[in-house]
Amino acid sequence: MSAFDKIIGYKSIKRELITLADMMRNGSKYTKLGVKLPRGILLCGEPGVGKTLMAKCLLEESGRNVFILRKDKPNGDFVKAIQETFREAKEHQPSIVLLDDLDKYSNESRPRSDAEEYVLVQTCMDDTGEDDVFVVATVNRLSKLPDSLLREGRLGWTVGVQPPRGKDAVEIVRHYLGQKAYVGEINVEDVAKILNGDSCATLEEVINEAGIYAASQDKEMIDADDLLRGILRAKFGAPERMDDISLRAQTAVAYHEAGHTVVAEMLERGNVTMTSIATHDGAASGLTTFYQDDDYWTEFSYMEHRVLALLGGRAATEIVYARPDVGATSDIKRVFDVVERFVDYDGVAPFDCHEREEGSSDALNRKDKRIAEELEKYYKQAKQILVENRPFLDAVAKELVAKKTLLASDIKRIEEELGM
């Protein structure tokens, strides 16, 4: 079994790491071809995506003497630790040094090329340039490092580690569930869709939270309800119960969330990953989550669909209750942000709406007017979709009141029952 088997998903990154390990174990076959072997690799990504695990797998597969350095000492002692680590790595080559959380080595709030710790790391790497010492570093914020540290011959090979999406998310959810006792009918794809784009640490936390709920009720296995509660608590901070919310208020929230759901589904089936009337901070706000494709920010139609779906909540309230929706404030803010992007960057507005760097009040006024016009247009479209699909709206709202939370599979079932 390879150490890289510990990494779930992330196939492309594993291939890179396997190649690097092969370079370190069998360098001669590369140098025969005139290949210049890299001196170091930088794994960059937000906290909780598995960078340190990946680095440790590389250490294990490298077949080298391993040295690990973390900032666990005061500044003066830590500077000495950096020097000592590289000295020992040089003495015991072939070796590999892990600089874990490299962006935390300096206490500077802003990146400085002359920060003592980074200058010392550069110096140590340069001093071992002719030796068989490889360096692997992990970092959360690449912007904290000086450019000089990222050049070829130092940490010139950068690998971005993104939160798991799609098949990777499914594999990781299945892996964490497999470490616990759970009932077989849990829809792993439903769970992975909701958590798509969240860190591995968040996925693990959700499933652990589900286990806590199951054990607290003396269950022998985690079931789908436990997972829902874990998702709502760990990801959205939603409380466990809704007993203090009246049926009337729950129904109003249900129609608002059903409005988001119906518009999104009519534009793109399978787009809604979860809709819930769960509360936030004691307010009956509800939530609906959408699957965000990797191409979201490059495809105008995806963003248009998101605008329409966000307006669906307010539109549903107006259609059903014939009154303004006081719970749509955050939706409207998000819609304004997206439509402003349309006007600023995506060529929706005429040239006289655009401003140069200094800006002008006339251009700003024209831009604001155009944003308002676009919003009115989208709002009418959202209302029309709901009017034409009123049975779907009522069915989703009714099930939300009954079940409190619906997953993608629940929504698909409702669509099938309505013959859609």
Secondary structure, DSSP 8 states (H G I E B T S, - for coil): --GGGGS-S-HHHHHHHHHHHHHHHSHHHHHTTT----SEEEEE--TTSSHHHHHHHHHHHHTSEEEEE---S-HHHHHHHHHHHHHHHHHT-SEEEEETTGGGSS--SS--TT-HHHHHHHHHHHHTTTSSEEEEEEES-GGGS-GGGGSTTSS-EEEE-----HHHHHHHHHHHHHTS-B-TT--HHHHHHHTTTS-HHHHHHHHHHHHHHHHHTT-SSB-HHHHHHHHHHHHH---S--TTS-HHHHHHHHHHHHHHHHHHHHHSTT-EEEEE---BTTB---EEEE---TTGGG-HHHHHHHHHHHHHHHHHHHHHHSS--TT-HHHHHHHHHHHHHHHHHSS-S-GGG---TT--HHHHHHHHHHHHHHHHHHHHHHHHHHHHTHHHHHHHHHHHHHHSEEEHHHHHHHHHHTT-
